Amino acid sequence: MKMRTIRVFMGMGRQNLLQVLQKKGEHISASCGGIGVCKKCRVRFLRDAPEPTLTEKAVFTEKEVEEGWRLACETEIFGEVEIAIPDGPDEDSMVVESGFFTEGINSKRKAKTDSVVCNFGESVMAVDIGTTTIAASLVDPFSKNILKTVTGVNHQRAFGADVISRIHASNEGKGRALQRSILGDLTGLAGKLGVSFENTPCIISANTTMEHLLEGLSCKTLGVSPYKPVDVSLHTFKNMTLLPGISTFVGADIVSGIIACNMDCREQYSLLVDLGTNGEMVLGNREKMFVTSTAAGPAFEGGNISCGMAGIPGAICSVSLTENNRKIQTIGDEKPIGICGTGVLETVYELVKENYADETGLFGDNYFESGVLLAPGVVFTQKDIREVQLAKGAIRAGIEILMKEAEITPDEIERVYLAGGFGQKIAVDKAVGIGMIPKAFSGKIIAAGNSSLAGAVNFAFHPEMRERWEKVIGSSTEIPLALHPKFHDLYLKYMNFTEIKE
C-alpha cells in the first residue's frame, strides 16, 4: 500500500485531524463529511498514536490498532503529529461523462451578446459543476463549435459526498475552504483547455448548493425549512454567468437538462431523471413542468457503499452471478479495487435474482454477517443493499408521484431521458428489474449524458435563449415529496425487489 507521510500541528480547540487535513488541502476520503459513518478517513500514526475510540476498535483489527491506524474524524489531540495517509485510488483518473444528447443544441441561429451575460470574446467556457465531478467545454459562440472538453473531480468531496454534507460543512465555517476548492478545480480545468480561468467568460450550470458554494453565499437557509436559496436567478459572479434554477432542490443543472432535451418544446410528455449524487426528476411538456428531487443519497456513485468508489480504473462496473460462476468487469479492465455506481446496481440485481438475498433485500444466513465477496478485498454487505433500497425506493416513488400530479399514465410518456454519467452507462434492464424504473418505460429510454453541460453549451451558443430558461422556470411546479400524502407508502412499496421475483 502506497502512503504519503506528513507532519501536522494540531492546536487547542475543537478541530479534529480530518478538519486540519482539509485546511491543509489534503484530499483525504471522507464521503460522510466527517461524522464517523463512512469509515474511510483512515490514517496511520507513526508515533504516539492516541487511544482508539470505540468506533475505531470496531473498524480496525487489534493488530491495526496496535500499528497506529485511526480515523482522522475521530482524532482530537494537541501538538505535532506524524502520520501516513494511504494514497488510495486516484480519483483524478475518474471517468467523467462529458458527452451529451444533442437534440436540443440548435446551431443555426447567430449568437448575440446580452447585457446580463459576460461579453463573449473568442471563446467561452461552458461548465457543469456536479457534486462529484466537473466537466468543462471550450466553445466558440460564433462558429458554434465545441473546441475541446475536459473533465475532473470536484475536490469538495473531501468535505462530504453529498450536498447535505457540504451544506453542513459550509455552515460549520468551511465555506471559504469549499469556495477555494471549487475555484481551484475550475482554474485547473481552464489550464487543461489552454486558457486562463480569470480571463475567460464562463457559463456555469450546477445544482443550487454548488452555485452557492462557488459564490461563497451562505448555505444556512438551504438546509432548514423552508429551504430558501439566496439566489437562483440568472446572474453574474466575477467572470461567470450562473444559469438559473427553480429552487434549493431543483437547480440550474436540471433546467439545462430540460432545454437540452427539448422537453419544453413538445406537446407530448417527457420524463427526465438525473441519477447523479442527488435524484432530481422532471415530467412535462411545452405547457407545464412538474419537478421534484429525492433524498436518494450518493449510493449510485459509490458513496456510502462499504467498498464503493467513483468510476475510476479498477472499479467494478458490471456484475453477473450464477450458481457456479461470478463474472465481473472493471473500468479499464484493471485489477478490481472497489465498486462504482453501475456495479452497485448490477450487484443488487444479481444478488436478489440468484437468491443471495430475498425480495425484501435481506441476505441469507450464509452472507448476513460477512457479505458477498465479489473480488479479493471487495465485499458487498447487507448495509450496502439497504443503501440501494433507500435510493431506488425514493426515485421510483418520485416518478410515480409526478405521474399522479400530472394525471397521466406511463403510456402517455413519450420519452424517458436518463441524465448523468450513471444514466449513460446504466444497464436499463437491471434498473427496471430492481424496480427503480417502471417496466412500461422499456423501449422509451434515452441516455442523455451530461445534459447539464449541454444546457451550458446551448446558452453559450444562444444567450438570447434566456427567455426559454425563464419560461421553463415559470411553468414549473415543484412537488415536495416528503410532504406528499402518497410518498411514504410508495417509498416503502418500492424499496422491495418484487419485480425481480415476478
Beta strands, then each sheet from edge to edge (+ up, - down):
strand 1: 3-10
strand 2: 42-45
strand 3: 69-71
strand 4: 79-86
strand 5: 124-129
strand 6: 133-140
strand 7: 145-153
strand 8: 202-206
strand 9: 235-237
strand 10: 240-242
strand 11: 269-275
strand 12: 279-284
strand 13: 289-294
strand 14: 315-321
strand 15: 326-330
strand 16: 338-339
strand 17: 372-375
strand 18: 378-380
strand 19: 413-419
strand 20: 445-449
strand 21: 476-478
sheet 1: 1+ 4- 2+ 3-
sheet 2: 7+ 6- 5+ 8+ 10+ 9-
sheet 3: 20+ 19+ 11+ 12- 13+ 21+
sheet 4: 15+ 14- 16-
sheet 5: 17+ 18-
end
